Structures are given as C-alpha cells and as structure tokens.
C-alpha cells in the first residue's frame, strides 16, 4: 500500500515528520511505501542529512503549507498546492491508499469530506481517542471534538462506527458500547443523553450496556464510550494534562505511561470513503511513526467498507 504523509503538518515539522517516516519505514513491509508530501528540496535535504537512501521514499512536491490557525475551508481553496491539499488530491485520485497529517485538524476533516466524501448515510464524520484500561486492554472514546453539538441520531451512529473500529482495528470481541453520563440510571443526564439512551437501549446494531460514568472510564466497563464532541474533547484534554503533570513529577508507572499520546499516533476520521488519519499537533517523531502505522492498520482493516456495509444493513440500501 501507499501511505501519503503531510511532511509540513505539526508544530515540529518537517524534522519530526521526516524522522517519524524513517522510523516507520523500518516497521513496514516491503510492499508498503511512504509518499512524502511537501517542499521537495527541503525533504531531500533532510533525507540527505540523515544519510537516507533517496530512493527509499517517494516525494511529491507541495510548495505551500496550511497553518494551524488558518480557516480550513478558505485555506484549502486558496492553497490547492499545500501539502494537505495535494495529499487529498492524491487520495481522491487513488494515487495513495491513505493520507496522514498532524497539521490543521479542521482542514483534514473538511478535506476528507470534499475529496473522498462522507459515506452515504453518515450524518457527520467523527474522531476517537484510545483509553488504556487497568486490565491492560484498550477502549475508545468517540467523539472527541469533531462534533461538539452532536444530537442523539449522530451519537447512535458513533456507537455503530465505534463498534466496527473496536472490532476490526482493536480486535475486541462483541464490543460493549457505553454512553458517557453523570449516572448509571436510564433517566440520568441532560435531555441529549436521555434521548440518546432511549434510542440505544433497544438497538440490535451494537452491544449497548447502558450509561458509563467518568469514574469508570478506565475500569474495562466498555470497549466503546460514546459522547458528544464537546464532552469528549474536555475529557481527552483533562487526561492529557494529568499525564503531563505526572510525567513532569516523575511518578509514572507502566500503566500510566500508556496514556502518552505518542503511543497511538492519532485518530482516523471515521465515516468517510477513505483512510485519513489525524495526528496530534505536537507530534514528535515517535508519534508520527505510529500515525503512519495506524494508517496502515486502518486501511488494511478495510474500515470504511465495513462502516458502509453496516449502514446498509441498518437502514437498507434503498434509503441510501
């Protein structure tokens, strides 16, 4: 497979992205190829400095960069020759099988929608985060910021999408789906959570186990934890800040070390007709390496096709 990498994406680009690509290449098979997208002279200079065979990677010239603070839609229109713009062009025309970037997250979501399009029947694409469990397993939380005002029908789809991701990428058997709420009882929570619970509780589309409280996020109670993007983003950034405090104070053990975002690389944009992976803006070389490896795993799991198939079963092909 061919994995496109936005060399200019992230706070530490292009050095971190080039170094991450070099690390990832060592773990990919001979049939996998990384395509470096960015200013060609700069890329080749960095490869040369690291004594890397220039033939080890393909390079696609992209002279422009979309900054982290730029408006996503405007930037994509004004900068078609940006590394993100060209990456999506390559993905749309099947010149690459997956596209990964630690750059402007809004541009990555918008670019996904307008290049490979949303899977028919998906209300809005979403993103997820890995939550390490005390028993050594992994759960995912979905959504984590892409949809701050998600309504019950959207959150129902998050549960479907999250179950597929958990099953085929994280290898969970019959993934348990929980709804993040302020209590376990059905009547707890705001109107949005109560309405979401109501449409989830009789579902045969996933294994719904009920509400999950914040204190149970890491107790292996659920494999998929569903919430709106506003709540998910606050939870995620709280976890990140606690991890950084513990790291600074040197009080990490084996379990808490698993909360380091570098271990997971990023999140696929779920619900689009292609493999698109977003990394953390502060990704270092290790995080970039894992972002590339995640891109490989998501593509080889045929996640987009499985999500589409699940929707066909749920609502029927005629309605799509």
N, C-alpha and C positions, 0 to 999 in steps of 0.2 A: 504493500500500500504506500501511498504518497501523502505525507503529512506536511502541510504548509505551516510555517512558523512566522509570525509577525516579529521580525527582529527588533523593531523600534518600539514595541509595546512594553510598558512598565517603567517604573521610576529609575531602574538601574540598567536600562537598555542603552546601547546594544551589547555591552560587555556581558551582562548576566545572561542574556538570551543566547548569545554565541556560545558561552561556556556551558550553558544548560543543554544546548543542542549537541555539543561534543560529548557530554556525559550520557545523554540519551542514546546517541548512536551506538555506544558500546553495549547497550542492552537490547537494541532492536535486532531483528533477524536480517539476514541478507536480502530478503525480499521487501524490506521496508526502507523507505527513502525519505529524508527530511529535505524540504524545499525552503530555503532561507529567503524571506521576502523583505527587502529594504534597500538602502543605498548600496549598490554593488561594490563600489570602490572601498567603502568603509567595511563591508562584510569581508571582502577578500584580504584587506589589510589585517583585520583581526585574526582571521584564519592563519595568515602567514606568520603573524607574531607568535602564534601558538604551535607553529610547525605542523599544521594540519594539512594533509594532502588536499589540494584544491578540488580534486575530483570526488572527494568524499561526500560532498553536498551539491545539490543543485541550487543556483542562485537566480532569483528573479528580481530585476531592478525595480525599485519603487522609491522615487526621489522625495516624496512628501511624507509627513507624519501628522496624524491626528492627535493633538494634545489631550491630556486627561480632562481639562476643563472646558473643552470645546463642545458646542451643541451637537449632538450626534447626527441628526438628520442634515443640518446645514453643512457640517464638516464633510460628510460623505458625498454631498452634492458638489461642494466647492473643491474637494480634494480627491478626485477619482484616481489619481496616481499615488495616493497614500498607500502605506503598507497594508492597512486594513482594507481599503477599497480594492486594491489589486488582489488581496487574499480572497475576498468574496467573489471577485470576478473569476478567479481560477476555480473556486469551489463550484460556482454556478455552471461553469462550462466543463466540469468534471476533469479538470487538469490536475486537481488534487482530490484526495478522498476525505481529508479532514483539515480543518483550519483552527489554529490555536493562537491566542494572544493574551498578554497580560496588560493590554492597553485599555483605552476608553471603553468601559463596560456598556455604556449606552449605545455607542457606535456598533459594538459587537451584536447587541440584541437587534437594533434597527437593521443592520447589515444582514443578519440572518433572515429576518422577515422578508426583506426586499430582494434577496438573492436566491436563496433556496426555498423560501416561503414557509409559512406555517403549515403543519399537517392539517389537511381538511378535517374540520370538526373540532380542532383545538381552539378554544376561546382566546387564550394568550399563552405564549411560551413561558417557562418558569425555570428557576435555578434552584440548586440544592447545596447542602453542606454535609460533610461527614461528621458524625458524632461518635467518638470512641466509647465503647461500653466497658463497664467494670469487669465483665466476664471475658474480655478480650475480643469481642465481636465489634461490628460496625453497624450503625444505623444512619439514616439520612433524615435531614430536616428539609422540608420543601413547602413553601417558597422562602427565599432569603433576601428579598428586596426588589425583585423584578416587578412584582405586582403588589404594591403597598395597600391597595384598596380591594383586594380580591373578595369576590362575592361567593356565596355557597356553591353555585354551579361550577365556578372556577376551581374552588378548593376540592370539589368532588373529582374533577379531572386531575388535580395534583396527586390525589390518592391513587388514581389509576396509573398515572405516569410514574410515580414514585415506586409503586409495587413492581412495575416492569423493570425499572432501573435496579432496584434492590435484588430482584430475582436473577437478572441476566448479567449484571456487572459485579455486584457484591455477593452473588451466589447464595442468597437467602432462600430457604425452602418455605413456600407459602408465607410470604412476608406479612407480618402483622402491622396493621395501619392504626395509628392513634391520632386523635385530634388534640392539639395543644390547647389547654383550657385552664381555668382557675380552680377547677374541682373535678372530681370523677363523675359526679351525678349528671344525668342527662339534662336537667334543667339549669345547670350552671352556665355562667358566661354571658357575654353580650348577645344581642339579637343575631349577629352574624354567626357566632359559634353555635347557638341553639338551632338555628336554621340549617347549618351545615350538618350538625349531628343528626337532625331529623331525616335528611336525605341520604346520609351514610349508613344509618343503622340497619336498614333492610337490604343493603346492597349485596348482590351476588358477584359484583365485579372485582371485589378485593376483600381481604380478610380484616374487617373492621372490628377492633377490640374496645372501642369507646374512647373516652377522654383520657388524656395524659397530662399530669401536672408538671410544672417546671422542675420540681424536685426529683422527678422520675426520668429525666431526660437521658441519664447515663446508667440506668438500672436494668437494661435489657428488657424493658417492658414492651417496646415496639420496635419494629425494623424500619418503619416509615412514620415520621411525625409531621403531620400536616398543619400548616398555619398560613395566615396571610403574610405577604412580604414585609409589611411594616413590623409585625411582631417578630418574624424570623430574623430580620436584619438586626434588631436590637439584641435579641438573644445571642446571635452569632458574634457581634462585636463585643458584647459583655464577656463571652467565653474567651475571645482573643485577648482582651485587656487583662483578664485574670491570669491567663497563661503567661503573658509578658511580665506581669508583676512577679509571678513565681519564678520565672526564668531569671529575672534580674536579682532576685534574692537567693538564687541557687538552692531552691527547695523542690526541684522537680525529681520525680521518681520515674520508673519505667512507664507507668500508666499515664501520668500527666504529660510526659514527653510526647505522647501520641497526639496531643492537641496541637502540635506545631503544624501550621498550615502547609509548611514545606513538604510534609509527608504525602499530601494528597494532590497538589498541583493546581487544582481548580475545580470548576464545575462545568459539565456540559450544559448547553442551552437546550432544554428539553421541550419537545413539541414542534421542532422544525424538521424539514425534509433534508437533513444532512447532519454531519458531525461537526459541531462547533463547540470549542472548549474555551472558557474564560479563566484566566489565572488572576491571582491577587496582584494589585498594582505594585506592591512592594516585593514581588517575587525575586528571589536570588537564583543562582544557577541551579541549585538543587530543586527548587520549586518549579523552575522552567523544565527541567528534566522530567519531573513527574507529571507536569501538564502535558508534555508530549506523549509520555507512556499512557496517560489516561485517554488521550485522543485515540491512540491505537486500540485500547481495550473497548472503548465505546463503539468505535467503528466496527471492530470485529464481532461485537455482540449484536450488530445489526439493530441497534436500539430504536432508531427512527422507524424502521419497518415493523418492529414489534409493537410500538405505540400505535401506529396506523392500523395494524391488524386488530389490536384490542378495541379501538374505537369502532371499527367496522362491526365487531361482534356486539358491542354495546348498543349502538343506535341504528344499525342496519345500513347497508350500502346505499339504499335509495335516499336516505336522508342526508348523505354526504355528497 
